[in-house]
Amino acid sequence: MNTNILIRFIKHLSLAVLLVIAFGCERDLNDLKPVTYPTNPEVFIDDFSAGLNYAAFGGSDPKAFSVDKEVTYNNSIQSMRFEVPDLNDPRGAYAGGVFYLETGRDLSGYDALTFWVKASQAATINIVGFGNDLGESRYQASVSNLLVNTNWKKFIIPIPDPSKLKMERGMFFYSEGPENDRGYTFWIDEVKFEKLGTIAHPQHAILNGEDRVESSFAGVSKAIDGLISIYNLPDGTNRAVNVTPAYFKFISSDESVATVDDFGKVMIIGSDTAVITATMGGIAADGSLTIQSMGAYLNAPTPEHAPENVISLFSDAYTNVPVDYYNGYWQPWQTTLSADFEVNGDHVLNYTNFNFVGIQFSSPTINATQMTHLRVDMYIPNPINAGTVFKIQLVDFGANGAPGGGDDTSFTLTFNSASLISQDWKSFDIPLSSFTGLSSRAQLGQIIFEGTNLPNFYVDNIYFRK
Amino acid sequence: MNTINTFSYMRLISFSLLFLIITFGCKRDEFQKLDQRSWELTWSDEFNGEEGESPDTLKWAFDIGTGEGGWGNQEFQYYSDRPENISMDGEGNMVITARNEPFAGAAFSSARIKTQGLFAQAYGRFEARMKTPYGPGIWPAFWLLGSNIETVGWPQCGEIDIMELRGQEPHIIHGTIHGPGYSGGNAITKSNALINNRYDKDFHVFAIEWDKDKIDFFVDDYLYQRIEKSDVNGEWVYDQPFFILLNVAVGGTYVGFPTSQTPFPQTMVIDYVRVYKEKI
């Protein structure tokens, strides 16, 4: 071994010792650096950016997207071209798809997705956005009804809370149907994330900014919806962005009454009052849900009729037949709203601000000629006063199987306050023969509830039986 | 190219780069280098009133109504003295609020106040710390008019716009003077744009420093425009007292129409207005 080799050996030795010192001891978790993702802002400038893939949405024309060399923004080399199909085009009903990555990018340093767009005609693109990763799409953000025309225009979609986008895979998505049943073409170019610094005055809202108060029970779960974020763009105009719940932080004022998860799902677990609010990026959102929980829910009596003797419209105990709707929102006279809920797996209809409501089952209508009774379970949470009246109307659509046409028959039964009870379930089990004016029940199509001084009640187990 | 040549070439480049840095560096510094002055406060309003309180009538007078021809600019708003349009916020600011509401025959309401008849000064430093409103067709201003406007009229009286902004460009402010022969579209004006930011996101200090030879325009103590007497292609009418105005206009020839996309209400939040004279 000559000196040189010795020196080299010693050098390596010391390095080895160093390595042992550095790595040999127990691994300190504090030394672990979080995985970082690339911060590449480009989605499509003149071509697909690194790692970008495209997938068409189900039911859309899979060939709607192509790369175009002819029509480009600012004479760039290529743009994205989207061909929206005509109505009833056999290739697909609309144009839509996702540009996504296999591994995420860190977009937390940007505040907007921007792109240029023009179209072969003036049109309104249904939706464009980012954060759709063909999976959970946890941080999806989008803008609806984008107005485009035959000139190139720059569009800005503000990022609701950039700090969330540490490993985002959904770079861009779009969905657009025909305009007046006819297809057309639009182009998008220079798609990139930017740090503009000129997006200002964020305003966030849950429940569309309303302060709602609801009576409820332990075991009821409900979703916080109506999520909106509004930003002021560099031209001083506001833009509303559709956001997913994960951008918000939801807070319950009393976790022993109600809890709320990261997705805005509220679970009522106790009795008393809890207020659900939210923040985004440290800014309080408008809107709140005050829950007045009355404690344990009293379930409707479990029906005991054999399934083969039942035609069920609404019950968790039976398989229900097709129903068009449980609230027709018949304008202009109906005031009734729906606040249906689910409690420990039991679905319940809740009619609020009630005057009347129609339940329709027209496709197909119900042949109840073999049935003998109508069952309806009803719970009135508020005290009943002397003037309270409840009516049940059954409508048969006649030979034509549709409302109107001169062949409809119906009959209404009236129940006064003496025959109603509050804060407990009342099971109506009405012989169909009591509906004396109902000349046929071969084409039953509607049940209509009507009431006076009856603002709020729950309904469960609506079915015909024999 | 041989080695020596390459070397000299590189040296030449480095030298020119150095030279460029020196020249440009100096030029800007030169412009920003201002005469040492010591200022003495002569008038101020800190707007420290209770929430909802109206402006101090010992300091401010109101302009009310729609003016003649929309205050000469086809503006849309009705200026009122209601707290809904102008009042203290209880946090040390005065707030001028432009609202989209039918009011006294106009489609919008807002406010405009002035120190006319109460305070005026020739020369000195005039400054305001404020947060601007935004949105297409919104036109906030912090400005001065010559006190002799009643006798000689406009533009003979002179006008110094310390800060104006078009709400559709919330990142650009304009400093302007109007006088005889150089008013309206021919005014002497310059803009200052923020890069990756805008004026309505935070408070900024807008100021002029004015003496018998020139008017310097500042944003946050950055000098962006100097108008010297010799720059004025007309009569220099800035040797007499001027009074202060603050307002938020809606619409008008300068800013254009508000649109359905203009967010309302819009507020201009003013932390203070201070006036100084040079200490001799």
Interface residues (C-beta under 8 A of the other chain):
Chain A: K195 L196 G197 T198 A200 H201 N232 P234 D235 G236 T237 N238
Chain B: Y134 G135 P136 I138 G167 Q168 E169 P170 H171 I195 N196 N197 R198 D200 K201 T259 Q261 T262 P263
